[in-house]
Every structure is written in C-alpha cells, then in structure tokens.
Amino acid sequence: MPVSRRALALPVAAVALLAAGTISCTSSSSDDEDSAPGARDGQAEESAEPAPRWNTSPASLAAIGDSITRAFDACALLSDCPEASWATGTEPEVASLATQLMGDGADVSDRAWNLAESGATASDLPDQARRIVGYEPELVTVMIGGNDACAADLDSMTSVDDFRAHVTETMDIIRGRLPDTQVYVSSVPDLMRLWSEGSESFVARTVWQVANICPSMLDDAGDDSAEAVERREAVRERVREYNATLGEVCAEDALCRYDGGAVFDYAFTTHHLSDFDWFHPSREGQATLAELAYEQITAGPTG
C-alpha cells in the first residue's frame, strides 16, 4: 500500500515595555536601571503572540496527493473511486476522514474536495496546492511519495533533495495563500511490507510483473538473491528518507501535523490491498488510513 514548515508567518506584536524614564520614578540608580529586565539601554522587549491552536474539528477539507487518495482500484479495475477515498469519500463502509470530522455523506460532498491525481509524484504537488486555494479549506491532507519511490529502477527514484524542494514549495503555497489552514501530512506506506505480504502469492507476483507495478520494489518478486534484497532495501531506505523529510518540513509550520510514521509503521495485510492489483488499498485499507488520520487530527496539543 504505497502511496504521496515554513514557520507560520505570524505577526509578532511588539509590546513596548516601560523603559528608562519610567524606571527612574522608582529608582535613580543606574545599576538598578541596568538590571531591570527588558530595560537595559532603553531597549523595548518584544513578546511573540502565542502559537496558533490546532482545531480538532475542521469544517472543510481538501485532499492532495496520488492514487491512494483517489482510491484507485478500490472499486473497479484501473479506475479511480473517490467515493471510497480515505480522505474525502462518502461510502459508509470506508468512514472517511471527512465523514468522521463533518457528518454524513451528503454533507461531506459540499465541504470536502479531492484534488489528488493518480500517478502523481511530489513534483505535481505544488500545482495541486495552487488548485485548492479557491476552496479555502480549513484542513488540507497530503499523501505523496509512493510513486517517487516506485520507479523503473533505483536511479530513477526521486532524489531526497528534489522531494524536499517540492514538498517545501507546496507548504509555502498553502501557507502563503491560506495562512490559517491546517495541514495533515501522512507518511509514505512501507513498500517492503507490501512486497513481503504479496510475494508468496503467485497471483500477486504475476500481476505485479505483467502490469509492471512498482518495479523498483516488486520486480522479480520471487527473487531472493543478494542483489534483489539489496535493491529492495534501497527502496525502503529511500521511503524512510522521504518520511523524515515530510516530518522535518511539517515541523517548520505551526499548523502542520505529520503522522509520526503511523502509516509507514502500520502492519497492513493482504486484506488491506486491492483484489485487482495487490498494490493500492482496498476499501478496508482506505478505512484504516481514515482511522489513522482521524486519530492524529483529533488528538490534543502535541508537545
């Protein structure tokens, strides 16, 4: 099941402290004046505003990312199924994040927008971010990175530097145009677990090979040679690096929450995978992603 801040620019209120002239009303001693907090050399002390509070009940949501968020192959072969999306879906069976936060499906459709695109990589994320601006959502969900790692070979995977640049640009766009919007960032699922769960199945191996699905990880899925093992480990390490990057970029923004690796660490099974491609999340997998996101978004203050 693969996938896909800037410090919030808050105005700093300059609070003028009573300086030397005021202090002299209580003391004529220059030593006392020098020792008064915030009054040395008549300098005014600035007091930053409190950090913005995280809203655990956002009233609208926009989702950006890749085929996971589009629920590709969750309902029919080679088709998006946004009604089953973990983020914005309306199917009761999935109980999407939007449904859990806002109410029934009819209500959700007016306040949740899915701008993710199947096949998207991190390089597509800034354009998606620009498209959500007009909706003015209170929450944006981000899931990206699976396609960046699922390349033709190791050399074709998105570099960590490029990945960081795209994610950083995305956050800059959101924060610059939507200063009060919250952002939830999902970790990239563990592609190695995907391989280990499906590699014992002849059907899964055949589908992966014939459809050329995630060759960097899943090519020759039955091969247990040292070279194959090393290749898979390299892909897993790249996913770990992507996740570290997502966490670091998110940590720079006061209104961003990273899932802390919850999706990557989740011990999903074949039941969470599509019956069509053994790769994308099934409805059960989508429901699990929704649960993990809901737990993060509705949690109390962090740190």
C-alpha positions, 0 to 999 in steps of 0.5 A: 500500500504505497502511496504521496514548515515554513514557520507560520508567518505570524505577526509578532506584536511588539509590546513596548515595555516601560523603559528608562524614564519610567524606571527612574520614578522608582529608582535613580540608580543606574545599576538598578536601571541596568538590571531591570529586565527588558530595560537595559539601554532603553531597549523595548522587549518584544513578546511573540503572540502565542502559537496558533491552536490546532482545531480538532474539528475542521469544517472543510477539507481538501485532499492532495496527493496520488492514487491512494487518495483517489482510491484507485482500484478500490472499486473497479479495475484501473479506475479511480473511486473517490467515493471510497477515498480515505480522505474525502469519500462518502461510502459508509463502509470506508468512514472517511476522514471527512465523514468522521470530522463533518457528518454524513455523506451528503454533507461531506460532498459540499465541504470536502474536495479531492484534488489528488491525481493518480500517478502523481509524484511530489513534483505535481504537488505544488500545482495541486496546492495552487488548485485548492486555494479557491476552496479555502479549506480549513484542513488540507491532507497530503499523501505523496511519495509512493510513486517517487519511490516506485520507479523503473529502477533505483536511479530513477527514484526521486532524489531526497533533495528534489522531494524536499524542494517540492514538498517545501514549495507546496507548504509555502503555497498553502501557507502563503495563500491560506495562512490559517489552514491546517495541514495533515501530512501522512507518511509514505506506506512501507513498500517492503511490507507490501512486497513481503505480504504479496510475494508468496502469492503467485497471483500477486507476483504475476500481476505485479510483473505483467502490469509492471507495478512498482518495479523498483520494489516488486520486480522479480518478486520471487527473487531472493538473491543478494542483489534483489534484497539489496535493491529492495532495501534501497527502496525502503531506505529511500521511503524512510528518507522521504518520511523524515523529510515530510516530518522535518518540513511539517515541523517548520509550520505551526499548523502542520501535523505529520503522522509520526510514521503511523502509516509507514509503521502500520502492519497492513495485510493482504486484506488491506490491498486491492483484489485487482492489483495487490498494490493500492488499498482496498476499501478496508485499507482506505478505512484504516488510513481514515482511522489513522488520520482521524486519530492524529487530527483529533488528538490534543496539543502535541508537545 
